[in-house]
Amino acid sequence: MVRILVRGLSKFFASRAVLEDVSLSVEPGETLVVLGPSGAGKSTLLRCVAGLSPFDAGEVQVNSWVLRPGAQGLSAGAALRQRVGFIFQDFGLFPHKRAWENVALAPRLVRKLEAETAREQALELLAKVGLAARAEAYPHQLSGGEKQRVAIARALAMAPAALLGDEITSSLDPELKWEVVETLLRLKGEGLTLLLVTHEVGLARQVADRVLLLVEGKVVEEGPTQTLLSRPRTPRGQQFLSRLLV
Ligand SMILES: Nc1ncnc2c1ncn2[C@@H]1O[C@H](COP(=O)(O)OP(=O)(O)OP(=O)(O)O)[C@@H](O)[C@H]1O
């Protein structure tokens, strides 16, 4: 079971703060959706939590892994990513590899699984995300929703106890979004800790236990999904949500 804690995280690009004193927690098995407009700092926040980007102040703690400011934090991030899966907005699949090969690659290289074991595991994971019949397809032969589900299966192949997802439904048509939401709901049911960032209120409403609003690099407010989305407490939260819901 994984708990994610972020305390007082700040990050600057040149002298401009893109994240300012951001704190959040995701309890084991909980789904937190960070909601915010374009440029709010959502991707940057997720990359800091995954140990993919250095930050300037604060601390990220994922169970016993602690990431601190500077480059040293990034080497701790490499160990952390063995237990935490990261799903990128653009899927990040290898175009010349079949769906199952994309899923089997990291277990082969990092966990040193035998080829046949890695293939069997990949086929099982593709079945779990509803893609058993598409295992032999190349990414260009898959729809956006299918590609995203292969990316989820690939993240699951490292047996993560938590998944971080960056705008994982934003590029999909409405009917394909549902395929991914269904997959997320299933994973949530299995007790995975999920931290998702998005500008889509619909995704937050469908999967989040709690929502955190991030605007211009600052936490505006956070709370249980239904309460926060229907009755934001702060003027900035009200302003942000009314703009999104128009
Ligand atoms: N490498 C970089 N160098 C300088 N500025 C950057 C860099 N990466 C991001 N930024 C800036 O940091 C701010 C936050 O960007 P970020 O991508 O985290 O926002 P976001 O909320 O994920 O936006 P979107 O929803 O549009 O992806 C933006 O103003 C962006 O221009």
The ligand as a MOL file (V3000), in Angstrom:
LIG
                    3D

  0  0  0     0  0            999 V3000
M  V30 BEGIN CTAB
M  V30 COUNTS 31 33 0 0 0
M  V30 BEGIN ATOM
M  V30 1 N 11.0560 23.3020 -19.1330 0
M  V30 2 C 10.4040 24.4360 -18.8770 0
M  V30 3 N 11.0340 25.6280 -18.9120 0
M  V30 4 C 10.3710 26.7790 -18.6180 0
M  V30 5 N 9.0630 26.8400 -18.2920 0
M  V30 6 C 8.3920 25.6820 -18.2480 0
M  V30 7 C 9.0110 24.4200 -18.5490 0
M  V30 8 N 8.0690 23.4460 -18.4180 0
M  V30 9 C 6.9190 24.0710 -18.0790 0
M  V30 10 N 7.1020 25.3960 -17.9710 0
M  V30 11 C 6.0930 26.4040 -17.5930 0
M  V30 12 O 5.5970 26.0540 -16.3190 0
M  V30 13 C 4.1950 26.3160 -16.2390 0
M  V30 14 C 3.4770 25.0610 -15.8140 0
M  V30 15 O 3.5420 24.1090 -16.8800 0
M  V30 16 P 2.8400 22.6860 -16.7810 0
M  V30 17 O 3.0970 21.9550 -18.0570 0
M  V30 18 O 3.2440 22.0160 -15.5170 0
M  V30 19 O 1.3130 23.1110 -16.6660 0
M  V30 20 P 0.0060 22.2170 -16.8260 0
M  V30 21 O -0.9200 22.6430 -15.7570 0
M  V30 22 O 0.3720 20.7690 -16.8680 0
M  V30 23 O -0.5280 22.7050 -18.2250 0
M  V30 24 P -1.2690 21.8680 -19.3990 0
M  V30 25 O -2.5960 21.4660 -18.8390 0
M  V30 26 O -1.3960 22.9030 -20.4850 0
M  V30 27 O -0.3800 20.7220 -19.7600 0
M  V30 28 C 3.7720 26.8260 -17.6110 0
M  V30 29 O 3.7040 28.2300 -17.5500 0
M  V30 30 C 4.8930 26.3840 -18.5260 0
M  V30 31 O 5.0360 27.2650 -19.5830 0
M  V30 END ATOM
M  V30 BEGIN BOND
M  V30 1 1 1 2
M  V30 2 1 2 3
M  V30 3 2 2 7
M  V30 4 2 3 4
M  V30 5 1 4 5
M  V30 6 2 5 6
M  V30 7 1 6 7
M  V30 8 1 6 10
M  V30 9 1 7 8
M  V30 10 2 8 9
M  V30 11 1 9 10
M  V30 12 1 10 11
M  V30 13 1 11 12
M  V30 14 1 11 30
M  V30 15 1 12 13
M  V30 16 1 13 14
M  V30 17 1 13 28
M  V30 18 1 14 15
M  V30 19 1 15 16
M  V30 20 2 16 17
M  V30 21 1 16 18
M  V30 22 1 16 19
M  V30 23 1 19 20
M  V30 24 2 20 21
M  V30 25 1 20 22
M  V30 26 1 20 23
M  V30 27 1 23 24
M  V30 28 2 24 25
M  V30 29 1 24 26
M  V30 30 1 24 27
M  V30 31 1 28 29
M  V30 32 1 28 30
M  V30 33 1 30 31
M  V30 END BOND
M  V30 END CTAB
M  END
